[in-house]
Amino acid sequence: MENFESKNLGFSAMKELIRKATAPLTKSLREVHELMLPMFKRLSELPDQEKTLLSHLAERGWFLPLDFLLGLPVSGLDSLTQSTKCKSDAEIDRSIVEFYTKRLDEVLNSLIMVFSERKHLFQSAFKAHKRKEYDLSIPVLLASADGVCLDMLGVKLYSKRNGVPVTKDALDDKIRCLAVDKIVDVFFEPLRSGSAFSFSENEMKKRRASDRNYMVLNRHEILHGSDVAYGNEVNSLKAISQLEYLACVKKFLEHREKSVA
């Protein structure tokens, strides 16, 4: 400090020198911050945006794999969310049908790897799908999804308690001690809010009363024999998408459980 004083540099002078020296850096940091603000805002909105997207698709009976969602850039998620709002249900179906049709073998291999004890069921269902025997593929796929959920979470996939899917509490109990960030946590939304597959008979009637074109796959109607016109490619692929979704959930949970063990 004596050296500084000897040069007539007191504390105030030192402070001014430092301010002048760092002024360009301060200006650059301010500019970077201003440039990044929109990005930070978009990132903070991602969970809500993903939640809206996944809920909308689940109401149509569609599910997307976690890897696909995590691999989307912000602009891609924007585009996908907007397309589900602007496109008709038929257009949405066509887009996702193409996505899953190209990946059938990949999805089958993934299901066999994750749920190996059900290999024969998946192979039979996928063979029926490829032969366009959708009346046969769909019940097996829906029943298998119920079974793997029971194994994974200890509850049935399509059951509700007081109107709330039982998978909600079972899932939340499972992930309570796991490190799950907000964006990934939203991926579980279909297990918390349910999907078209688990709608009650009354709920289906209400939706069809308000929308005459609402003809979405419903597990109860199929397995109880009241829906005899469910057998088509779109519905079979929806059932396949649900199974891949559950496989993604299981892989994620097992990975996180190992990391905290």
C-alpha positions as CSV (number, residue, x, y, z in Angstrom):
1,M,0.0,0.0,0.0
2,E,2.9,2.3,0.7
3,N,4.2,1.9,-2.9
4,F,0.8,3.0,-4.2
5,E,0.7,6.0,-1.9
6,S,4.2,7.0,-2.9
7,K,2.9,7.2,-6.5
8,N,0.0,9.4,-5.3
9,L,-2.4,6.4,-5.9
10,G,-4.8,6.3,-3.0
11,F,-7.7,3.9,-2.8
12,S,-10.0,6.1,-4.8
13,A,-7.5,6.4,-7.6
14,M,-6.9,2.6,-7.6
15,K,-10.6,2.1,-7.9
16,E,-10.9,4.4,-10.8
17,L,-8.0,2.7,-12.6
18,I,-9.6,-0.7,-12.1
19,R,-12.9,0.7,-13.4
20,K,-11.3,2.0,-16.5
21,A,-9.3,-1.1,-17.1
22,T,-12.4,-3.4,-16.8
23,A,-14.9,-1.1,-18.6
24,P,-14.5,-2.9,-21.9
25,L,-15.1,-6.3,-20.2
26,T,-18.1,-5.0,-18.3
27,K,-19.6,-3.6,-21.5
28,S,-19.0,-7.0,-23.2
29,L,-20.6,-8.9,-20.4
30,R,-23.6,-6.6,-20.4
31,E,-24.0,-7.1,-24.2
32,V,-23.7,-10.9,-23.8
33,H,-26.3,-10.8,-21.0
34,E,-28.7,-8.8,-23.2
35,L,-28.2,-11.2,-26.1
36,M,-28.8,-14.2,-23.8
37,L,-31.9,-12.9,-22.1
38,P,-34.3,-14.2,-24.8
39,M,-32.6,-17.6,-24.6
40,F,-32.9,-17.8,-20.9
41,K,-36.5,-16.8,-21.1
42,R,-37.2,-19.5,-23.7
43,L,-35.4,-22.1,-21.5
44,S,-37.5,-21.2,-18.5
45,E,-40.6,-21.7,-20.7
46,L,-39.6,-25.1,-22.0
47,P,-41.1,-27.2,-19.2
48,D,-44.6,-25.6,-19.7
49,Q,-44.2,-25.9,-23.5
50,E,-43.3,-29.5,-23.3
51,K,-46.1,-30.2,-20.8
52,T,-48.6,-28.7,-23.2
53,L,-47.3,-30.6,-26.1
54,L,-47.2,-34.0,-24.4
55,S,-50.6,-33.5,-22.8
56,H,-52.1,-32.7,-26.2
57,L,-50.5,-35.7,-27.9
58,A,-51.6,-38.0,-25.0
59,E,-55.2,-36.9,-25.4
60,R,-54.8,-38.1,-29.0
61,G,-53.2,-41.3,-27.9
62,W,-49.7,-40.5,-29.0
63,F,-46.5,-40.6,-27.0
64,L,-42.9,-39.5,-28.0
65,P,-39.7,-41.1,-26.8
66,L,-37.5,-39.2,-24.3
67,D,-34.4,-39.2,-26.5
68,F,-36.4,-37.5,-29.3
69,L,-37.6,-34.7,-27.0
70,L,-34.2,-34.1,-25.5
71,G,-32.6,-34.0,-28.9
72,L,-34.9,-31.3,-30.2
73,P,-33.4,-27.8,-30.3
74,V,-35.5,-25.0,-28.8
75,S,-36.6,-24.0,-32.3
76,G,-37.6,-27.6,-33.1
77,L,-39.8,-27.8,-30.0
78,D,-41.4,-24.5,-30.9
79,S,-42.1,-25.8,-34.3
80,L,-43.5,-29.1,-33.0
81,T,-45.7,-27.4,-30.4
82,Q,-47.1,-24.9,-33.0
83,S,-47.8,-27.7,-35.5
84,T,-49.9,-29.6,-33.0
85,K,-51.9,-26.4,-32.4
86,C,-52.3,-25.5,-36.1
87,K,-52.6,-28.8,-37.8
88,S,-55.8,-30.9,-37.9
89,D,-55.8,-34.2,-35.9
90,A,-55.6,-36.1,-39.2
91,E,-52.4,-34.1,-40.1
92,I,-50.9,-34.8,-36.7
93,D,-51.7,-38.5,-37.1
94,R,-50.0,-38.6,-40.5
95,S,-46.8,-37.0,-39.3
96,I,-46.4,-39.3,-36.3
97,V,-47.4,-42.4,-38.3
98,E,-44.5,-41.6,-40.6
99,F,-42.2,-41.1,-37.7
100,Y,-43.0,-44.5,-36.1
101,T,-43.4,-46.5,-39.4
102,K,-39.8,-45.7,-40.2
103,R,-38.6,-46.9,-36.8
104,L,-40.6,-50.1,-36.3
105,D,-37.6,-52.4,-36.1
106,E,-35.7,-50.0,-33.9
107,V,-38.7,-49.8,-31.5
108,L,-39.2,-53.6,-31.4
109,N,-35.5,-54.2,-30.6
110,S,-35.6,-51.6,-27.8
111,L,-38.8,-53.1,-26.3
112,I,-37.2,-56.6,-26.4
113,M,-34.1,-55.2,-24.7
114,V,-36.0,-53.4,-21.9
115,F,-38.8,-55.9,-21.4
116,S,-37.0,-59.2,-22.4
117,E,-39.6,-61.5,-20.7
118,R,-42.2,-60.2,-23.1
119,K,-40.2,-60.7,-26.3
120,H,-42.6,-63.3,-27.8
121,L,-45.6,-61.0,-27.2
122,F,-43.9,-58.0,-28.9
123,Q,-42.7,-60.1,-31.8
124,S,-46.2,-61.5,-32.4
125,A,-47.8,-58.1,-32.1
126,F,-45.3,-56.4,-34.5
127,K,-45.7,-59.3,-37.0
128,A,-49.5,-58.8,-36.9
129,H,-49.0,-55.0,-37.4
130,K,-46.8,-55.5,-40.4
131,R,-49.4,-57.9,-41.8
132,K,-52.0,-55.2,-41.3
133,E,-53.8,-57.4,-38.8
134,Y,-54.5,-54.5,-36.4
135,D,-57.4,-56.2,-34.7
136,L,-54.8,-58.7,-33.4
137,S,-51.9,-56.4,-32.7
138,I,-53.7,-53.7,-30.7
139,P,-55.1,-55.8,-27.8
140,V,-51.7,-57.5,-27.3
141,L,-49.9,-54.1,-27.3
142,L,-52.4,-52.5,-24.8
143,A,-52.3,-55.5,-22.5
144,S,-48.5,-55.6,-22.6
145,A,-48.4,-51.9,-21.7
146,D,-50.6,-52.5,-18.7
147,G,-48.3,-55.4,-17.6
148,V,-45.0,-53.6,-17.9
149,C,-46.4,-50.6,-16.0
150,L,-47.5,-53.0,-13.2
151,D,-44.0,-54.4,-13.1
152,M,-42.3,-51.0,-13.2
153,L,-44.5,-48.9,-10.9
154,G,-46.6,-51.5,-9.0
155,V,-49.9,-50.1,-10.4
156,K,-52.1,-50.7,-13.4
157,L,-51.5,-48.3,-16.3
158,Y,-55.2,-47.5,-17.0
159,S,-56.6,-47.4,-13.5
160,K,-57.7,-44.2,-11.7
161,R,-58.5,-43.2,-8.2
162,N,-61.0,-40.3,-7.7
163,G,-60.5,-39.4,-11.4
164,V,-56.7,-39.3,-11.1
165,P,-54.4,-41.9,-12.7
166,V,-52.9,-44.2,-10.0
167,T,-49.7,-43.9,-11.9
168,K,-49.3,-40.3,-10.7
169,D,-48.6,-41.1,-7.1
170,A,-46.7,-44.3,-7.9
171,L,-44.4,-42.3,-10.2
172,D,-43.9,-39.5,-7.8
173,D,-43.0,-41.9,-5.1
174,K,-40.5,-43.5,-7.4
175,I,-38.7,-40.3,-8.4
176,R,-38.8,-38.5,-5.1
177,C,-35.2,-39.4,-4.2
178,L,-33.9,-39.2,-7.8
179,A,-32.3,-36.2,-9.4
180,V,-34.8,-35.2,-12.1
181,D,-34.5,-31.7,-13.7
182,K,-37.6,-29.8,-14.7
183,I,-37.4,-30.5,-18.4
184,V,-37.1,-34.3,-18.0
185,D,-39.7,-34.3,-15.2
186,V,-42.3,-33.0,-17.7
187,F,-41.7,-36.1,-19.8
188,F,-43.6,-38.0,-17.1
189,E,-46.7,-35.9,-17.7
190,P,-48.7,-38.6,-19.5
191,L,-48.3,-40.8,-16.4
192,R,-49.6,-38.0,-14.2
193,S,-52.5,-36.8,-16.2
194,G,-53.4,-39.9,-18.2
195,S,-54.0,-40.4,-21.9
196,A,-56.9,-41.2,-24.2
197,F,-56.3,-44.9,-23.5
198,S,-57.4,-44.5,-19.9
199,F,-60.4,-42.3,-20.4
200,S,-63.6,-43.6,-18.8
201,E,-66.6,-44.5,-20.8
202,N,-68.4,-41.3,-19.7
203,E,-65.4,-39.2,-20.6
204,M,-65.3,-40.7,-24.1
205,K,-69.0,-39.9,-24.5
206,K,-68.5,-36.3,-23.5
207,R,-65.6,-35.8,-25.9
208,R,-67.5,-37.4,-28.7
209,A,-70.5,-35.3,-27.9
210,S,-68.4,-32.1,-28.3
211,D,-66.4,-33.4,-31.3
212,R,-68.1,-35.8,-33.7
213,N,-64.7,-36.7,-35.2
214,Y,-63.1,-37.7,-31.9
215,M,-62.5,-41.4,-32.5
216,V,-59.4,-42.1,-30.3
217,L,-58.2,-45.5,-29.2
218,N,-59.6,-46.4,-25.8
219,R,-58.4,-49.5,-23.9
220,H,-61.6,-50.0,-22.0
221,E,-63.8,-50.1,-25.1
222,I,-61.4,-52.4,-26.9
223,L,-60.7,-55.0,-24.2
224,H,-64.4,-55.0,-23.1
225,G,-65.6,-55.5,-26.6
226,S,-67.7,-52.4,-27.1
227,D,-65.4,-51.0,-29.8
228,V,-65.3,-53.3,-32.9
229,A,-63.9,-50.8,-35.3
230,Y,-60.6,-50.0,-33.6
231,G,-58.4,-52.1,-36.0
232,N,-56.4,-49.6,-38.1
233,E,-52.8,-48.7,-38.6
234,V,-53.0,-45.4,-36.7
235,N,-54.4,-47.0,-33.6
236,S,-51.8,-49.8,-33.7
237,L,-49.0,-47.3,-34.0
238,K,-50.4,-45.3,-31.1
239,A,-50.3,-48.5,-28.9
240,I,-46.7,-49.0,-30.1
241,S,-45.8,-45.4,-29.2
242,Q,-47.2,-46.0,-25.7
243,L,-45.0,-49.0,-25.2
244,E,-41.9,-47.2,-26.4
245,Y,-42.7,-44.4,-24.0
246,L,-42.9,-46.8,-21.1
247,A,-39.6,-48.4,-22.1
248,C,-38.0,-44.9,-22.0
249,V,-39.4,-44.3,-18.6
250,K,-38.0,-47.6,-17.3
251,K,-34.5,-46.9,-18.8
252,F,-34.4,-43.5,-17.3
253,L,-35.5,-44.6,-13.8
254,E,-33.0,-47.5,-13.8
255,H,-30.2,-45.2,-14.9
256,R,-31.0,-42.7,-12.1
257,E,-31.5,-45.3,-9.5
258,K,-28.0,-46.7,-10.3
259,S,-26.4,-43.2,-10.2
260,V,-27.8,-42.5,-6.6
261,A,-27.1,-46.0,-5.3
